Amino acid sequence: MSLLVISGAVIRLGGRLLLDGADLAIDAGRRIGLVGRNGAGKSTLLRAITGEIALDGGEIRLAARARLASVRQEAPEGPASLLETVLAADPERLALLAEVETAAPERQAEIHDRLRAIGADSAPARAATILAGLGFDEAAQRRPVSSFSGGWRMRVALAGALFAAPDLLLLDEPTNHLDLEATLWLEGWLARFPGAALIVSHDRFLLDRAVHAIAHLDRGKISLTPGGFDEFVRIRTERALQQSRAVERLAAERAHIQSFVDRFRAKATKARQAQSRLKALARLPAIEAVIEDAPTRFAFPEPARLAPPILVLERVNAGYDGTPVLRNLSLAIDTEDRIALLGANGNGKSTLARLLAGRLAPLSGEIRRAPKLRVGYFAQHQTEELVTAETPVDHMARALPRASETQVRGQLARFGLDADRAGTKVGSLSGGEKARLLLALATRDAPHLLILDEPTNHLDIDAREALVKALADFQGAVLLITHDPHLVELVAERLWLVADGGVRPFDGDLDDYRALLAERARPRPTAEIGARRDDRRERAEARAALAPLRQQAKQAETALARLAAERARIEAKLADPALYAPGRGGEIAAANARLAELAREAEAAESAWLEAAEALEAAG
């Protein structure tokens, strides 16, 4: 049975046609991911479902008595505690509890039956479990909502929507205000949620693990594809190829018929056949060509090489107003490191990022930086530092005072800010376009170390993939803070856990970390805790023993990818006829010599990878 039916929906907003006869049906218990480019109308559709805006055509039907829940756009506030705020998200329970105090005896029996049916007694425990999963400990749950920042209060709004246990749950970018730990928890919660859901998200990891189908909003229409996001990409690619072939076949047939008509239209003996062919031409089906959106590409400037390590911390304490947040840090970052930080929000990840970026002075200890080290730093809060009345060109010109306008625009173009958007005032840019501007500003000096603190919050899926590819080609070191597991898995080669006032390497991958979080969240008898601790210690020791081999394999894979990219650049240079102009023989010789070196380096990297892979396989 369909809980929600959208038929021929039409929505115009600000003079733009967002929905043009869109159709979608969501059955009970089905979780649907809604995807589309920024500005396609996804959030607008959710607002139409909740009744916040009216359709210009078509209809939206919700099943009778179906309960709908969504996350409010405004963060909750006031003196009520977090737990009280979440419990208030179930108005039926509150109303019944209030009524039972004054109801007649016969009515009280009905109320108690209904309270049992909706699990009223277990409601506080359910609410507390949801808040804990989203990062609020027991003490935080008793604090008033007004004592938290906007981002944390939006988590409370999400907790209320989840607690309401609706028949249909609407979520708009639910991971934007979450850290990685809360994102992994939400992924598991949604996978177990028995109700239906429509989830707008750019988090492809969430879309792969928590939904049954993908609804694609494109050019005002909605198409539904079964499976997660990876399956959606596979099917969409196959359809595009088939459609391209059909367009090519039809174009060839049209050209053949038109050629006959053009040759024989004037000849009396062939006039009838020509007219017949004209009718055949008119009857050929119209197949819309595949209109590909312009591909999203990012490109980081290539830094000069530095001798490793490029940055070393020895017994450093870091914090604010003399109070340490992180203590006794002894860490090193090398030229080609790819590091992702794990740990819940509030544990000090951003403090570490600011310390490494030089935005925060250490309270004690020593930080040694390589001579000429340049650090690029991206953080979402920097959006507030942008001048809304100025353009991206204005910002970049101020950051690069000696650069020409061509160089300024070239740096912006590296991140998809074309001539039109580069000349648009920041106040009129979307969140994703502002994020691109911040990336362009952070990398303007070709940094050796790139620190990214939640870089994907406002980027759509295509832009996130472009970021992954650009980081793969980047020749410097990367330190990453993100709630996006997909980005962590594809970019990071090392994981650092920020917890308990310190930073330490995490021996394992993201699946190991997910298992650790699940284990911590599950209540266990005291007798089991000791056995689990011993088992965990043994697994940690086993991982630690294999960690050097895993690191060797990852480093070899990274080296092979970079060597292949450099080889492709040199081969492209050698294929350029301009290189063979008189007087450039030295460049040609150097390029060929470097190709020979690359071949030797690739052979060594392949041997290292094979050695590590065979050892890991033998270890089990």
N, C-alpha and C positions, 0 to 999 in steps of 0.2 A: 504494500500500500504506500502511495506517495504522501509524504508529510508536507512537501512543498512542491508546487507546480508553478513555473514561470512560463507564460505563453505570450509570444509576440511582443515582449517588453520593448518599449521605446522610451529613451530618456535623452533629453537635450539639456545641456548645462552650459551656461555662459556662451551660448551660440554654437556649441559643439554638439554633434550627434554622437553620444557615447554608446547607447544601445539602439540597435536597429532591427527590431523583430527577433530578439533573443529568446531562446527556449531552454529550459532546464527543469528536470524533475529529480527530486531527492527522496529516496525511499527510507522507511524507518530503519535505523541501525546502519545506514551508509554514511561513510565519511568521504567528503569530496574536497579535493584541493583546487582552489580557484587561482589560475595563473594568467599572466598577461603582462605586457610592457607597462612601465610607469605611465599613468595617465589614460590607460585603456578604459577605466570605469569600474574597476573591481570594488573599491570602497564605496563608490556611489551605489552599486547594486546592493551591497549589504544594507545601506541606509534605506533603500527602497523596500527591502524585505521587512525591516523593522518599522516601516511606516513613517520614517523621518522626512522622506521626500516622496512626492507623488509621481506616478508614471505619466508620460505624455501619450502613451498608447499601450495596448495589451493589458494583461492582468497578472497579479501574483496571488495565488491561493494557498493558504495554510490550513492544514487539516483541522477539523473541529476539535476543540479542547486540547490541541497540541500546545505544549509549553515551549516558549522561545526564550533564549538567553543570549545576550551579547555583551561585549565589554564596552562600557561607556567611554566616550571620547574624553570626558573630564575625569581627572583623578579624584577619588573620594577624599573628603576632608572632614574635620570636626574633632570633637573630644572623645568619641567612641573608640574603644580599643580595636585592634585589627580583628580579633576573634569576633567581637560583637558586630563589626562591619560586615564580615563575611556571612555570619549567621543571618543578618538582615536581608541577604540576597534571596532568601526563601520566604516570600511574604505570606504564603499559605500557613507555614508553620507558626510564624509570629502571630497571625490572626487567630489561629486555633488556640494557641497558648493564652492569648488575651481573653478570648471568649469563654474558655473553660472556667475561668474564675467566677463568672456570674451566670453561667448557663443553667437552665433547669436540669433536674436529674436525668430525664430521658435524653436530652440533648447532649449531656456530658458523656454518656455512653457512646454516642455516635462520634463525638470529638475524639475520645480516647482511641476508638477503633481506627479513625483516620490518622491520628498521630502515630499509631503503631505501623500503619500501612506505609507511611512516608519516612519511617525510621527516625522519628523526632528525637528519641533518646540518644541515638548514636550521632546526631548531628554535630554536637560540639567536637567530638573526636574526629569526625570526617573533616570538619573545617580546619582543625588543628593540623591534620595530616597534609592537607592541601597547602596550607601556609608554610609548613615545614619543607615541603617539596620545592616551594618557590623561594626558599632561602630565609625564612623567618623562624628563629628559634623560639623556645617557650617564653623567654623574657620579652622578646620583641612583640610577640602576639598580645601581650598585656598592655603594651604602650599605645597611646592615642595615635590615630592616623595622622593627625596634624604634625606630629613630631618627625615624620619621614619626608624625604625629598620627593619630587614629582615622579621620578622613575620608579622608586620603591612603592609609591602609592598606586601607580598603574599596575604593579604586580598584585596589589590588594584587589583592584578592580577585576583582574583576571581570575584571582582566587574566588571571588564572588560568583562569577559566571560559571566556573567549573563546579562550585559547590551546589549551585541551583539544580544540578542534575536534570537539565531540560530534555525534551524530546528532540529539539533541534538547537544546536549550539553554533553561533556565528562568531568567528574569530578573525580579526584583521591584524595581520603581522604580529602574532602573539609572542614571538621571541625577541622583538625589538628591545624590550626593557629587561631581558633576562641575561644572566651569565651562562656559561657553558653548562654548569652543573644543573641549573634550573631548566635549561633547554632540554637536556637529556632526560630529566624527570618528566617534563611535559610530554615529550615524545612517547615515553612509556605509558603515561596516564591516558593519552588520547588513543593509543593502541588498544587499551582495555575498556575505553568508554563505550557503553552499550547503546547510547543514543546516536542520532544522526548529527553530522557536523558539516559546515561549509567553512573552509579555512583558506583565507587569503594569506599567502606566504611566499617569500623568495628563498626560503630555507629548503633547498632540495633534499637535504638529509631528512628533515621532518616529512616532506612530501613523499619520500620513498618509503618511510617506515610507518606512517600513521594514517594513510588514506587508502581507500579502495579504488578511487578513480581520479582523474585529472580533468577539470573543466577549463578549457582554454578560451578566454575572452579575447577576440581578435576582430577588429574592424566591425564592431557592433554585434557580432554573432558569437554564440557559445557552442563549442564542440566538445563532446565527452569521450574520453579515452580510458578504458579500464586499466588498472594497475597504477604503480607509482610513477614518479617523475622520469626515471630512467626509461621505463617502458613507453611513456608518452613521447620522449625524445626519439626513441627508436621507431615507433609507428609513424610519427610525424615526418621523420626523415624519409622513410620508405614511401609514404604518400606523396611527398614533394617530388621524389624522383619519378614515380609513376606519372604524376601529373605533368612533369616536364617532358617526359617521353610522349605523352598523349598530345601535348601542345605541338611538339616537333612533328609528329605524324600528321596532325591535322593541317599544320602550316604547309607541309609538303604536298598534301592532297589539294589544298586550295590553290597553291602555286601551279600544280599540274593542270587543273581545270581552267584556271584563269589564262594560262598559256594557250590552251586549245581555243578558248573563246576569242582571245586577242588575234590569233592567226586566221580564224575562219569566220569571224563575225561578218565581214564584208562580202564573202563569197556566197552567191545564191545557192549553190549546191550544198553548202554546209550550214546555211543559216538556221535550218530547223535543229540540227544537232547542237549548234552553238547556243540557241535559246534553251534547249533541254539541259545543256551543261550549266547555263546560268541559273536555272531553277535548282539543279543539284547543288550548286555552290551556295545558294540561299538556304538550302535545307541542312547544310552541314552544321553539326552542333557547335554551340559557342562554349569553348572551354577557357575559363579564366586562367591566364598564365600565373605561375607561381610568383607572387610579388614578394621578394625577399627584403626584409628590413635591412638597412645598412648594418653590416656587422660591427659589433662593439669591439674596439681594440684599445688596449693600454700599452704604453711602452715606457719603461724606466730608463733614464740616462745611464750609460755605462761608466762606473767610477774607475779611477786609476787604482792600480794594485798597491796594497800595503802588506808589509810583513806581519804575520800573525804572532801573538794575539793582538787584536786591534784595541781591546778594552779589557782591563783587569780590575777587579774589586778585591780588596784585602781587608777583612774584619771591619766592614763598613756597617754603621748604623744609620738608618734613614727614617725621617719622620717630620713632624711639624711642631713648631713652638717648643722645641727642646724635648718633645716626647717621641721616642722611637716607635715606628710602626713595623719596621723590619730591622732585625738585629744580626750582627756577626755575619755579614754577607761576604763570602769568598767565592767569586765567580770569574769566569773568563769567557770572552766571545772571540771566535776566530773569523777569518775573512769570509768563509763560505757557510757559516752556521745558519741553520733554519730552526728557530726555537719558538715553541708556542708555550704560553703560560697557562697552567691549570690553577684552579682554586676559586672559591666562591667570591662574589663581590664583597668588598670590605676587608679582604685579607691582605691587600697591599699590592695588587698587580699594577694598578695605575701609578702608585707611588714608585715602584721599581722602574717603570717606563720613564717617568719624569726624571728620576735619578740618572738613568743611563743616557737620557737625552740632554743632560746638562741643565734641565729646567728646575732642578732641586739640588741644593748643596747637601753633602753628607753631614750628619751630626758628628761623626767621628770615623776613623779609618782612612784608607787611602784608595783613590781611584787613579789608575794610570791609563792614559789614552795614547794611542799611536800618534806620532807627529803627523800633522795634516789630516787627521781623522775628521770626516764630515758626517754628521748624523742628521737624517731626515726623520721628523716626528709628526705623526698624524694622530689627532684625537678629536672625537666628535664635538667636545665642548668648544673647539676652535671655531665652530660655526658662528658662535656668538661674537667672535672677534672680527668677523667680516663686516665690511661697511656696506649696508644695503643700498645706498645711493650710488655706489661705484660699480664698475663693470669688472669682470675677471681680468681684462686687459689692464685696467687701472691697478688692481692688486699685484699682478705679476710684474708690471713695470716698476712699481715701487720696490718689490722684492729683488728685482734684477736691474738696478739703476744704470748699469753700463751696457745693458743689452739693447739691441736694435728692436724695432717693432716686429720685424720678421722673426727674430729669435724669441721674443715674448709670445707671439701667437703660435710659434712652433711648439713651445713647451706646453701651452694649453691644448694644442691639437693632439699631443701625445695621449691625452685622457678624454678624447672625444668632444672637446669644447670647440666646435667649428666656428667659423667667422661670425655667424649670427649669434650663437650663444656666448661667444667671447665678448661681444659688444652689448650684451643684455645686462641690465642692472641686477645685482645680486639679489635684491628683494623680490625679483620676478622669477628667479631660478627655482627649480624643484629641489627637494632634499637630495636626490641623487646627483643633480648637477652641481650643487654646493660641495658634495663629497668629492666629486671629480676635481673641482677647483682646489680643495684642500690637498688632495694627492699631488696635483701639479705643483703647488707651492712647496710641499714637503720635499719634493725630489728635484727642485730647481737647480741645486748645486751638485747634482750627481753624487748623492751620499754613499759612503762606504757601508754604513749601518742604517737600515730602515726600520723604524719602530712604528708599528701600526696598532692603535688602540681602537678596537671595534670599527674597522674600516668599511664593513658591509651593511651597516644599519639601514641606509637609504638606497642601496644599489639593487637594481633588479637582477634576475637570474643571469641574463646575458652579461651584464656588467661584472657580476661576481666571477663568472667564468673567465672574462677578460683579465680580471685581477689575478686569478690563479695562473694563467698563462704568462702574464707579465712577470710575476714573481718567479716562475720557473726559469725565465730567461735572464733575470736580474743577476748581475755578477757580484753583488755585495752580500752582506749578512742581513738577516731578517729576524726581528723579534715581534711576535704576533700575540695580541690579546683579542680573542673573538669568541662569540657564542655560537659560531657556525662550525659544526663538526666537519662538514664537507671541506671547508677551507683548511682546517687543522690537518685532516688526513692527507690532503693533496700537497700541502706546503711544508709542514713541519717534519723535521728529521729528529729533533730532540724535544722532549717535554720537560719543563720545569714546574714543580708544584710549589705554589706560594700558599703557605699555611702555617699556623701557629707561630707567626712572627718571623719566619725564615723562608728561605728558598732552597730547594734541593732538587736534583735530577729525579725524574720519575722513570723507573725502569719498567717499561711496558708501552703498549700503544693505547689508543683511545678505547678500544674494547676492554682492555684491562682496567682502565680508569672507570668506565661505565660499570663494570662488575664490582669494583671497589665501592662505588657510591651506593649501588644496590645493596651490597652487603652491610654497609653502615646503616642504611635506612631500615633494614629488617630487624625487628626485635627478636632477641634470642635468649633462651634460658642461660643462667650463669654457667652451668656445667659445659654448655656448648661453646661459650666464648673462648675458654682456654684452648679447646681443640681447634677452633677456627683460627686463633692467633698463631698456634703452632703451624697449622696448614698454610696460613698466609705467609709466615716467615719462610717456610720451605719454598713456596712458590716465588717469593721475592729473591731468595738466594739463587734459585734456578734461573730466574730472569736476569739477575745480575751477572751470572756466569756467562750467559749468552749475549749480554748487552754489547760487548765489544764486537762480536761477530755481526750483530744486527747493524751496528753503527758502520762497520766496514762495508757491508752490503749497500746500505743507503748512500754512503759517501761515494761508492763506486758508481751507483746508478745516477747520482747527481752529476758526477764528473762526466759520465758518458753522454748525458743529455747536453751538458754545456759544450763538450768537445764537438758534438754533432752540430750544435747551433753555430759555433765558431767556424767549423768546416764549411757549413752552408753559406755563411757570409763571405768567406774567402773565395769559394767557388763562384759565387755570384759576381764578386769583384773581378775575378779572372775572366769571366764571360763578357765583361763590359768592353766593347771595342775601344773606348776612350783610354783604357789602361795602356794600350799598345802604341800610343803616340810617341814620337821621338823623345828621348831623354828620360823615359820612365822604366828603363830596363832594370834598375835597382829595385823598384817596387815589385816588379814581376818576380824577380829572383827571391826577394824576401817572402812574398806570398807563397811561392812554391816550397821554400824551405820550411815555412810554418806548417804547410799541409803535411809535409813529411814528419815533422815533430808531432802533429796532432795524431797521425796514424800510430806512432809509437806510444803516445800517451793513452790512446784508446785501447790499444792491445794490452797495456799494463792494467788499465781499469777493468777490462773484461776478465783478465786473469784474477784480479782481486775479488771481483764479484763472484766468479765461479768458485773460488776457494771458500769464500764465506758461505755461499749458498749450499755447497756440499757439506760443510761442517755443520750448518744449522739443520740440514736434513738428517744427517747422521745422529745429531743430538735428540732428534725426535720431534 
